[in-house]
Amino acid sequence: MDLKTFDEFRRSARRRIPRVAFDYLDGGSGTEVGLAESVDAFERLRFVPEVLVNVDRIDLSRSLFGRDFALPFGFAPLGLTGLIWPGADRFLAETAVDRNMPHVLSTAASTSIEDIADISGGKSWFQLYVAADEAVADDIVDRADKAGVEVLFVTVDVPVPGLRMRDLRNGLQLPLRPSLRLGLDIATHPAWCLALARSGMPRFANIERYTDPSASAGQLAKFMAAQSSGRLDWAVLDRIRQRWPRKLVIKGVLSPGAAERARDAGADGIVVSTHGGRQLNSAIASIDALPAIRAAVGPDFPVLLDSGVRSGEHVAKAIARGADFVLLGRLPMMAIAGGGEAGLNSAVDHVADDLRRTLALLGITTVDELAGCQIPS
Ligand SMILES: Cc1cc2nc3c(=O)[nH]c(=O)nc-3n(C[C@H](O)[C@H](O)[C@H](O)COP(=O)(O)O)c2cc1C
């Protein structure tokens, strides 16, 4: 596989998948300045490297929530994966197992908690969108428990959906409404059509059971939208904390106050995230929010970071600024869209190689030592 970098996969994905799917993956909210800023903020940071250190043996392993992972990064939860590349959830879950990395399955993914738990040998992580209907919310939590999910991520930065202009312009909805433009869009992407023929139409595999079995994809999508809850608050979170017996992580925190409150409410960790620039367009970049959050929660509370991470250097910067672990959203999915399963493996190799090289050039040999690296502000 010749493709390695995010930009290379992005160029290939633009050709290989229908526009409606590419824009859904690639786009952000509003004018997309927040999306651009989430990456630019990483690019602005500079290290002060050390020299004359033996860096022959570099160790990229990292422990989190009681498990030892081969790398300090994993795959963030993505919804509607089956639209971007049919079968992608399985690629992500299988690759995560093969490479000993974590993968977080989304409530809005196209494959069920139970199917992914089978692939992950009972070591899966799951992201919860808290449904407006309490019975549905509780049932999803109970299913995750029964499937042996180790870590539950509760996403809290979607009180309303972000204003994704590209999706609005493309008329993104399920089922895809037939039109000449859409027909041409799909017909001109044969590899994607073939994958669709193999894996089937994109579904909301985790929530379809809560609707009438004869519900159309359109009714399901409406149900999904109606279930996103603007009522999620600290009291609801308390209820979920009481119900969920294992590790609980709050995803989508950007303020030190909310980070402290999450810790005090019994969360086992947080994800500092702008949802990949898909929610509040003018939100602070997660890498810029991180130092104050780390200072607020103290050195021992698990803090993960996502949004804007495009390389191993970015992973190093996130950990140097205070993250324990990093999640990649668009990067692995762009790799699948641009290069299939081989693309995903190539992308992971490239991020890992880049991280290894960055550590060597900084004069350190373990991920832990990143915490001592200087990034002058
Ligand atoms: C296409 C797409 C779908 C997403 N779906 C979800 C989701 O269902 N649940 C969730 O918590 N976050 C979702 N996110 C946000 C990601 O989990 C993650 O926070 C974000 O992608 C990180 O930014 P990055 O793409 O720049 O790495 C989605 C992001 C993208 C790009």
The ligand as an SDF file (V2000), in Angstrom:
LIG
                    3D

 31 33  0  0  0  0  0  0  0  0999 V2000
  -18.1950   10.8470   10.3300 C   0  0  0  0  0  0  0  0  0  0  0  0
  -18.1270   11.0350   11.8150 C   0  0  0  0  0  0  0  0  0  0  0  0
  -19.0880   10.4490   12.6150 C   0  0  0  0  0  0  0  0  0  0  0  0
  -19.0160   10.6050   14.0080 C   0  0  0  0  0  0  0  0  0  0  0  0
  -19.9390    9.9670   14.7930 N   0  0  0  0  0  0  0  0  0  0  0  0
  -19.8120   10.0220   16.1420 C   0  0  0  0  0  0  0  0  0  0  0  0
  -20.6800    9.2770   16.9690 C   0  0  0  0  0  0  0  0  0  0  0  0
  -21.5650    8.5560   16.4980 O   0  0  0  0  0  0  0  0  0  0  0  0
  -20.5200    9.3890   18.3200 N   0  0  0  0  0  0  0  0  0  0  0  0
  -19.5420   10.1690   18.8760 C   0  0  0  0  0  0  0  0  0  0  0  0
  -19.4220   10.2360   20.0960 O   0  0  0  0  0  0  0  0  0  0  0  0
  -18.6890   10.8660   18.1050 N   0  0  0  0  0  0  0  0  0  0  0  0
  -18.7900   10.8030   16.7490 C   0  0  0  0  0  0  0  0  0  0  0  0
  -17.9090   11.4890   15.9690 N   0  0  0  0  0  0  0  0  0  0  0  0
  -16.7980   12.2260   16.6120 C   0  0  0  0  0  0  0  0  0  0  0  0
  -15.5840   11.3040   16.7960 C   0  0  0  0  0  0  0  0  0  0  0  0
  -15.8130   10.3310   17.7680 O   0  0  0  0  0  0  0  0  0  0  0  0
  -14.3500   12.1060   17.2180 C   0  0  0  0  0  0  0  0  0  0  0  0
  -14.6570   12.8690   18.3450 O   0  0  0  0  0  0  0  0  0  0  0  0
  -13.8290   13.0070   16.1070 C   0  0  0  0  0  0  0  0  0  0  0  0
  -13.9420   12.3960   14.8460 O   0  0  0  0  0  0  0  0  0  0  0  0
  -12.3830   13.3430   16.3730 C   0  0  0  0  0  0  0  0  0  0  0  0
  -11.9040   14.2490   15.4480 O   0  0  0  0  0  0  0  0  0  0  0  0
  -11.0330   13.8200   14.1720 P   0  0  0  0  0  0  0  0  0  0  0  0
  -11.9870   13.2660   13.1850 O   0  0  0  0  0  0  0  0  0  0  0  0
  -10.4420   15.1200   13.7420 O   0  0  0  0  0  0  0  0  0  0  0  0
  -10.0190   12.8060   14.6260 O   0  0  0  0  0  0  0  0  0  0  0  0
  -17.9770   11.3780   14.5810 C   0  0  0  0  0  0  0  0  0  0  0  0
  -17.0180   11.9660   13.7620 C   0  0  0  0  0  0  0  0  0  0  0  0
  -17.0820   11.7980   12.3840 C   0  0  0  0  0  0  0  0  0  0  0  0
  -16.0040   12.4200   11.5440 C   0  0  0  0  0  0  0  0  0  0  0  0
  1  2  1  0
  2  3  1  0
  2 30  2  0
  3  4  2  0
  4  5  1  0
  4 28  1  0
  5  6  2  0
  6  7  1  0
  6 13  1  0
  7  8  2  0
  7  9  1  0
  9 10  1  0
 10 11  2  0
 10 12  1  0
 12 13  2  0
 13 14  1  0
 14 15  1  0
 14 28  1  0
 15 16  1  0
 16 17  1  0
 16 18  1  0
 18 19  1  0
 18 20  1  0
 20 21  1  0
 20 22  1  0
 22 23  1  0
 23 24  1  0
 24 25  2  0
 24 26  1  0
 24 27  1  0
 28 29  2  0
 29 30  1  0
 30 31  1  0
M  END
$$$$
